């Protein structure tokens, strides 16, 4: 299924069940994610994608959008720092990538091509996260 075909629809429409209403004590992050679920996919920007990916919300719909951006600009500064969308994306559980083997392979190629100096300039722990992402699965070692 090509999830990019649904750019005019929202996660509330595509990713049932619709979430329960917010409680009065909901955090800012919870409120933000609820808001983002009502935005058409085509209107979600890099910072929105980073937030949804970091919270592992509707990954089958969000990952293709993020990877599409990352293939063009791997070190995209979504909100916090250069490469923040990439790092959020490579931290996604391996099970989510099983739905998109071709997207995962494309992103692995991009990550592998990053110069060492660029990887070294990323926040602490980034090199390890990137290495973990490009490493073959345990079953292939």
N, C-alpha and C positions, 0 to 999 in steps of 0.2 A: 504494500500500500504506500503510495506517495503522499506523505503527510504535508508536503508543501502545496498540495492542491487545496488545502483548507485555510488559506491565509485570510479569508474574510470571516472566519468563524472564531469563536472564543473557546477557551479551555472548558468553561462551564458547559458549552454545547458538545464539545468533542470528548471530554474526559469525565464521564459520569462516575458516580453520582454527583450531582451538584452539592457543593459544600454547605454545611449548616450555617445559619447566620452567625455573625460574630458575637462574641460575648462582650460585655462592657469592659472586662479586664484584659482584652486581647492586646498583645504587644504591637509595636509599630510594624515589626516584620510580618507578623501574622496578618495585620490589616493590609499591608502592601501586597502580599501574595494573594489575598482575597481579591483585591482590586485588579491585579494583573490577570486573574482568571476571567475577568469580564472584558478584557481588551482583545480585539481581533488579532490573531497571530501576526498578520502582516504589519501591524502597528507596534509590535514589541521591539524595542531597541536593544542594543547590546547590554546595557545595564539591567534591563528587565530580564533578559535571557540569563544573565549571570545570577541574578537573584533566584530565579526559578530553578536553574540547574543546581545551585548550591543547596537549595531546599529539596531537591529531587522531586519536583512537581511535574507531572505529565511529561516525563522524559521522552516518550515516543513522539511527541509533537514538538518538543523544544530542542532536542539534540540536532535534528536536521537543520534547523534555523541557525543554531550556533555554529555548527561545522561549516555551513555555507559561508559564513562570515570569516571563520578562522582559516579556511583554505585560501582566502584572498589576503588576509592580514592576520597572521598567527599571533602577533603581539598586540593586538587591538586592546586599547585601554578602555574597558567598558565602564568603569566607575572609580576604582580605587588606584590602580597602577597599570603600567604597561604589562600585558600578558595575563591580567586577572581573569578574563573570560576563558582563555586557554587553560589556566590552572584549575578553574572550577570544572571545566569540561573533562579534563583527563582524570579527575577524581571520581567521576561517575562510576558506579559499580560495573564490573565486567558484564554482568547479566544484561544491562541496558544496551550494551554494544552488540549483543548477539542478534538484536533486531536489525542492526545496520552494519553488517560486516564490511561493506564497501566504504561507508563513511568512516568507520574506524580505521580501515587500511589507509585511506587518504589522509586522515589526520596524523596517523603514525608516520607516514612519509614526510609530512610537513615538519613534525616534531624532530624527526631524525636529521633533517636538513638544517635545523637551527644551528648557527655557529656557537661554539663553546663559550665565547666571550658574551654572547647574548644570554645564554642560559645562566652563566655565572652572575649576570647582572640582575637576575630575577630574585625575589625574596627567598629567604632561607627555607630550605626544604623543597624548593621548586625543582631543582635538578633531579632529586630522588623521585619526585612524583612523575616527572616526565619520563625518567628511565623505567619506572614501574609500568607506565602506560605502554611504552614501545616494546617491552620485554614480551617474549612469547608466553602464552598461557602455561601454567604449571604442567599440564598434560603433554606439552610439546617439548619440555626440557629434558 
